[in-house]
Amino acid sequence: MLVNEEIKLDYSDVLIRPKRSTMSSRGEVNLERTHNFLWSKKKWTGIPIMSSNMDTVGTPAMHKVLSKYKLITCPAKHHLKKDQDKFKKGKTNICWFGGIDDINNLAKATSGFIGLDVANGYTIKFVDAVKKLRDKCPDATIAAGNVVTADMTQELILAGADIVKVGIGPGSVCTTRIKTGIGYPQLSAVIECADAAHGLDAHIIADGGCVNSGDIVKAFAAGADFVMLGGMLAGHDECDGEVKNGVMKFYGMASESAMNRHGNHNAYRGAEGKTVEVEYRGKADDTIKDILSGIRSACTYVGATRLKTLSKCTTFVRVNSTHNTIFGKE
């Protein structure tokens, strides 16, 4: 047994210190990024925000809206097997995720990205699956996760992943931390995994834990190349579900609701997600505009004319104790 006494941080534990800026308007900020990928050798340009591959938000209607803003859709897993045709438009901005048993289906997907998505990315079986997918799809841009530490980030990259998905337990409908005691504060996970990935010329997705546009800003400022959203996109017209009494259901993919829908109950697996009711929020278009506006505004506060330079302009200030500590890059 070991105890690591080093302080680890979540998004709520920090703020970003403002700095003198020569910018006059948030309209001057360029949110598009161009990423060149290690193994596929491909290039992608767009705004690096992704919808989560969850039943309620990874829908064809959500993809239609996200495509308009050059954002990425990760369709819900059940679409992979039976109705990929519903996601015809903007295939470069689609990332199909599947499990270890979905490698053959992923190999047939026509999209900008494919990926392997499991709750526990630390098993040798998962590493071997990443290698198998890379061998089967040598030219594909592959994402893999989830993990939260630098060492496993590096291992997945060396196994063939271009992008590593980072996050265990930070999501609003994930109960892994409560059920298992396993996890890692998300801001620190992003910082450490991004550092490991960038050292190998690879990339990461910050997956989970964002409850507002300020959290998305903090994820990008910490080094995330992409940010994945679930709960922030829930409750909209484009989601899968009905509006009842002003609310819509939103559930984790390891929840009882998901297991009932997809029939993947078994004797040894319990639920590690929950179902919640979220306020009905109308069209996703308005929420996306608000998110992008918040990110642009943050960039003006620190003098970052491009999203790419945000992390270099960031100084985080700890706010979770009476002895605030400033750290970061000036």
Phi, psi and omega in degrees: 000134177235151174238118176266111185269002177294136181291131175241148193233146169259172180302323183288350182273356185221160165232168178253127182285130178289157180222161177301136183223145177266001182283145182252347183203147176292344177293346179279349186278132176260113182270354180284142174240151170244119180248135174252127190262142189301305188268320183284338183065016180269165180237141176228139176231132179171189174267118193278056174244137186235144167282144177292151178276055180254153184309313191281334184246342181272061189250160176300322180294322178294321179298322180300320180286313182299324180299327181298331181257009181064033174265167186255138174254132170252099184299150174302145189303326185293340177288337184299322188274333190230342183211055174297335182297341179288350181242049184288319187285141173061050185295337178292342179252036175235137173236109177277123175251145174213177177268184182301328181277000184255014185302319181295320178292321179296323181296337181268350184289138176253101184200172180290329183220153166227160182199159174254127186233113176227160180292324184240100181273016185261001183273150176298326178301322180288318177301317179297325179293322177298316178299318181295318179295321178295318179296322182284330184230071187297336183258004183276148170273113190249131172252150181209144178175178019246146175221173181220009183232155184297319184297318181283331173301313179297320182295319179293323177295314180294337177281346177130003179279133172278329185225136178248131180270126189245125175148124172229106175091000183277345185294154185292337179244019176259134180244019182302316181297323181285317184284329188241342186077008183262142176161187181198133178306132195293320180298314179295322177299316180296314180301311186287319181287324177296318179299317179294317182292316182294333176294340178252012181064031177245187189225166176227157170249126172276111188248106173101155174096352180272121179247354178203173182294332177298324177292323177297318177301315181297323178296312177297319180296331180279353177117002179296139176270330175224152174234129181257134183240137173242286184302327181291340178258359180283158174086013183254166178303328184279357182276161178274108180152165181258152174269122177228122180055037176081011180226161175230154179277143176221129185220153176284156184281356172250018182274169176298323180299315180293318180295323177293319182293321187255001175063038181249038171288148168209172190291336187253000186245125173256172181286136173236034176209169182224165176250131180230165174254128179245150180297136176295131189238010177078219184279139179295334181307316182293321179294318180296317177302318181294319179298311182295325177296318179297320180292317178299317180299317178301319180298323179292331180291335183244003176079027179264109181284342178227149176302326181303326184265001183303314183297327180287338180265001189265134165236115177279143176241121178290136181233011185262011177209169181285343179252081183296138180242132177261131176214161179130197183254133175278000000 
